[in-house]
Amino acid sequence: MNVKANISSDIKVDYNGPYVMSIGGRLVGANQTFDVYNPATGEVIANAPEATPEQVEEAIAAAKDAQPGWAALSWEERSAYLTAYADALDAHKEEIITLLTTEQGKPRHSMATVEVEYAIYWVREVAKRKLEDEVIEDTPEHIVKVAHTPLGVVGAITPWNFPILLGLWKVAPCLITGNTMVMKPSPYTPLGTLKFGEIAQKVLPAGVLNVISGGNAQGAWITEHKDVNKISFTGSTATGKKVMAASSGTLKRVTLELGGNDPAILMPNTDYKPLIPSLFDAAFGNSGQWCIAIKRLYVHDSIYDQFLKDFVAYASDKVVGDGMDPNTDLGPIQNKMQYGKLLDMFADVKANGCKIALGGEIDVSLPGNFVPITIVDNPPRDSRIVREEPFGPILPLVRWTDLEDVIADANNTDFGLAASVWGPDRDKAIEVANRIEAGTVWVNEIHIHGIDIPFGGHKQSGMGVENGKEGLQEFTNTKTYMFKK
Ligand code: NAD
């Protein structure tokens, strides 16, 4: 099969709007719209359609209609479609990057570019993966074979921190395994997702990828619907619990990628100077609005004082500003709801008399949701800034002396998303990593992801995984065939 995207002449996408939903191959608006803001300026930049219950119904029906035909294609044919989709996205990548910065806030020249390029790479690479049938037994008398069959219609619900990457992380494995999808992005950042849905309509068969927009209600309609067979959700732990409860009515499969409060542990005598840029980016990248950001940095007593000084000096040079400005290192907080939560967290830090080593004052007179890089010097272990996920550019440094005690404190959380351990003695660091209760633990590195590397949370950070063979399998039913020869 020769699938080719007509990427230059056929696809006309206006990035200034209108912003439309993709339902059964048609581009549709809605009677009601909601405002989308630029978080750096506070200005309304677009109106997005508020899907009606009928439109959500239509999107699910379109996905259901399209699914048998899509599943009947060979794996290679679906792969060709996804490769064509990656080509089409690539042809529009500059516009998508600008749109991402405008609606999400992250710097265009760094984080936004990385997010969009990485997302497209993901689609292209997942298109090359295949789940092979597995022969469990093959004797002269008997064969046992395990195959992976599509689930049907998948509902995908995404958050506002990495809307393009987390969206396409769901699209690619869902489609390559023979499912169709209805996607709903966060109401705070719907525009890029609506546009990648629009591009898909020029390349993929009608109904294979449907994108609707709206608030939390639209998400709930998808999770409750009897014709949706799986929910792939990324968002907060609180919403994840609602998604799981709603999915139980029809025993939908669920993959939940939820919140985290990731610890990083610096072991005694770590030569930390070369690590400072990585540690800074891992904690403050995307302005801390990152599920796997370092949210608690435990520094051994032997290096704590000097580390604090050097880390603060490095962070002091970083610029918080409008993501369209090439001098900006960190953009604004994406929305007023999260900004309000940070105001509350900053007030709590102050009220509890925590020592602030950098930042600490939010200037509420600014038009955008700007929050300064803030480093808290050894707050009490039971303070909110250590125990909760702030989801902003504020990081507690915690001094430690006793290894058993720091491991216990790192694990003293309902979250279990990721963690990192850093130190000169690799074996010792690995020993500590083995005892951290988290889905991913990095040693002397951080934030490495890969198409073939499963990623998912332990405890209340999630259920199931994305990526890797295991991530593909989560979009399938396991089907066992047996027969006598
Ligand atoms: P959120 O849970 O508020 O919203 C996520 C999505 O769920 C949105 O599209 C929202 O409209 C929808 N939604 C809300 N209520 C719903 C309901 N009852 N039924 C169905 N859908 C509903 O999360 P957020 O504030 O957008 O994102 C931030 C959170 O996401 C943080 O906790 C962060 O750690 C987490 N996150 C996790 C990962 C991961 O991979 N583990 C990645 C990114 C973000």
Residues whose N, C-alpha, C, O or C-beta is under 5 A from the ligand:
A	BS01	NAD	I157 T158 P159 W160 K184 P185 S186 P187 G215 N216 G219 A220 T223 T234 G235 S236 T237 T239 K242 E257 L258 G259 G260 W290 C291 S461
